[in-house]
Amino acid sequence: MTGAPAFRTVALGRARVEVARDASGRQILRSAAPIGPYPARVTERLLKWAHAAPDRTLFAKREPAGAWRRITYREALGFARRIGQALLDRGLSAERPLLILSENDLEHAMLALGALHVGVPFAPVSPAYSLVSQDYGKLRRIVALMTPGLVFAADGVRYERALRAVLPEAAELVVTQNPPEGRAVTSFAALAATQDTGAVDAAYATLGPDSLAKFLFTSGSTGLPKAVIHTHRMLCSNQQQLVDCMPFLAEEPPVLVDWLPWNHTFGGSHNFRLTLYNGGTLYIDEGKPTPQLVGETLRNLREIAPTVYFNVPRGFEELAAALDADRALAERFFSRVKMLFYAAAGLSQPVWDALHRIAVETCGERILMITGLGMTETAPFALCANWEAGRSGLVGIPAPGLELKLAPVEEKLEARYRGPNVTPGFWRQDELTRTAFDEDGFYRSGDAVRFADAADPDKGLLFDGRIAEDFKLDSGTWVSVGPLRARVLAAGAPYVQDVVITGLDRRDVGLMVFPHVDSCRRLAPDLAPTASQADIVRHAGVKRWFQALLDALAAEATGSASRVARAMLLAEPPSIDRAEMTDKGSINQRAVLTCRAALVEELYGKASSPRVFRPTQAR
């Protein structure tokens, strides 16, 4: 837009794409830029920075008293050597790996570095499988699949119920504090006090690009955890792809204030490795993007000004509101940040615009806001829009070194990946591995994309939903779930947490809405603070707001595939045990529709239900 304030200067890679066609006529996209050289082993960068900047902080975490406890690069290398020796002494391997059950902390980080340094694969597991689940079904499945030789849980008492339910006697248990009674336990301090020997150097020397580094679990549409194999090549090449797209990351050691969990690829593969690769510092944020916990994030951001900031859309919503209300916080946050990066879902345009407005009011510049598209199986960086898109949904072009095949599936184009950052498959799940790749060795992502401008591929690709979620109405009309869901979430912010789109073989499209309970309480101020979700969805003020939302959605619809004809507010949150919610907090549409089939029938029932909303004009 003419006369708009300039963006803060930041070094970005060349955003050009080459398009070719394979023998079958399918389009293959590649970045015009080559991938730069990258190390063969993840901890080569730990060795580099321990020598070049030994006293620089690598990780920091706030202690209960409030001060930051820091671990420098020199100290981290010492931890990695001693813990690596301890793992070697125990004979750990891919057949008997390290399993980490608890959240991000300094001990978790040092265990990960120690395992990586000597070639012992490790697997960080979602804490929800231990702390939220009631039947421990997913955790039990993971333990059976991995056969761990050592299991770490920071607080033994906090994880005690899960440990007693699933931990085999043959697996050694390591805790930082509060060992559970009745079981032999090794303290983290004792593990980290092991004297390292030449065996550590010998183990490190045997590692190569194809050596196993770690396993990350993803559930996908099945709801059952799959162990995605990560090699050193995957992790190292992916970080170089990031630097090739955003050279500023290597120009100045990045400073992150980050809550994203390390059991998920965004936090654990993207941000953890980005910090190490570029000699940066990661401040572990114990906050979360919820009204109850965002205060801790804001406390940290008042002290530490990041140079690059990563979050999910919900986190940016909370942040934008806080920055708008607190000028001192905004001045601190925008003082040196060069880029904002969101992933995991679409960012609503009002939040995007608000962040630009607040930045201009605070520092006179706009800050680059970008995203991309990737997945656990691509380590995760794959596509990147490393330019100011101005809108949500643009996911860019392939990173250098990655090939993207656009394969027609039904009426969409599926993104399929081949390159050094792509997984070789799933651990001990050979059949899943075989079906995950096509005849040319491209990984089938299940994500649909389309060109922003078919005449100019350099303008990038738009996310076009998950292919498996799309369906047809009884008229034969295709419903594209991803774009419709994004439109509903944007219109329903902040009162909609998530939605499931219904209508398979039905006459029209419906919604099953998971309300954002804390936000909806503001629509029902007369309810007691202890009111349940069921009480909230029945409240007249809440029902009025959602009726208005449905009317607005109906008014802007362009046809039967985009017109929401009915909706239901759900009184029960999604269940992790029923696979309705994945470990990263996203909704499994298929599982919700299966588990709540009776509610779907009520939504479309001939008899009028007081829980079903319909557009006013259709009554």
Salt bridges, closest charged atoms under 4 A:
GLU44 OE2 - ARG41 NE 3.38
ASP55 OD1 - ARG74 NH1 2.47
GLU95 OE1 - ARG428 NH2 2.61
GLU103 OE2 - ARG158 NH1 2.73
GLU107 OE2 - ARG69 NH1 2.93
GLU160 OE2 - ARG164 NH2 2.65
GLU169 OE2 - ARG183 NH1 3.57
GLU172 OE1 - ARG90 NE 2.62
ASP196 OD2 - ARG81 NE 2.84
ASP201 OD1 - ARG81 NH1 2.79
ASP210 OD1 - ARG233 NH2 2.83
GLU252 OE1 - LYS338 NZ 2.78
GLU286 OE2 - LYS61 NZ 3.33
GLU296 OE2 - ARG62 NE 3.57
GLU296 OE1 - ARG299 NH1 3.41
GLU303 OE2 - ARG62 NH1 3.10
GLU317 OE1 - ARG314 NH1 2.78
GLU318 OE2 - ARG314 NH2 3.07
ASP324 OD2 - ARG357 NH2 2.91
ASP326 OD2 - ARG302 NH2 3.05
GLU331 OE2 - ARG327 NE 3.36
GLU361 OE2 - ARG357 NH1 3.35
GLU365 OE1 - ARG8 NE 2.85
GLU388 OE2 - HIS356 NE2 3.26
GLU403 OE2 - ARG30 NH2 2.68
GLU403 OE1 - ARG418 NE 2.81
GLU414 OE1 - ARG416 NE 2.78
GLU431 OE1 - ARG434 NH2 2.67
ASP438 OD2 - LYS405 NZ 2.82
ASP438 OD2 - ARG416 NH1 3.18
GLU439 OE2 - ARG26 NH1 3.21
ASP440 OD2 - LYS405 NZ 2.75
ASP447 OD1 - ARG466 NH1 2.94
ASP453 OD2 - LYS459 NZ 3.41
ASP464 OD1 - LYS412 NZ 3.93
ASP464 OD1 - ARG450 NE 3.48
ASP470 OD2 - LYS412 NZ 2.80
ASP498 OD1 - ARG485 NE 2.93
ASP508 OD2 - ARG507 NE 3.70
ASP508 OD1 - ARG566 NE 2.99
ASP518 OD1 - ARG521 NE 3.99
ASP526 OD1 - HIS539 NE2 2.66
ASP535 OD1 - ARG538 NH2 2.88
GLU556 OE2 - ARG487 NH1 2.78
GLU572 OE2 - ARG578 NH2 3.31
GLU580 OE1 - ARG578 NH2 3.11
GLU580 OE1 - ARG596 NH2 2.87
GLU601 OE2 - ARG506 NH2 2.73
GLU602 OE1 - ARG611 NH2 2.60
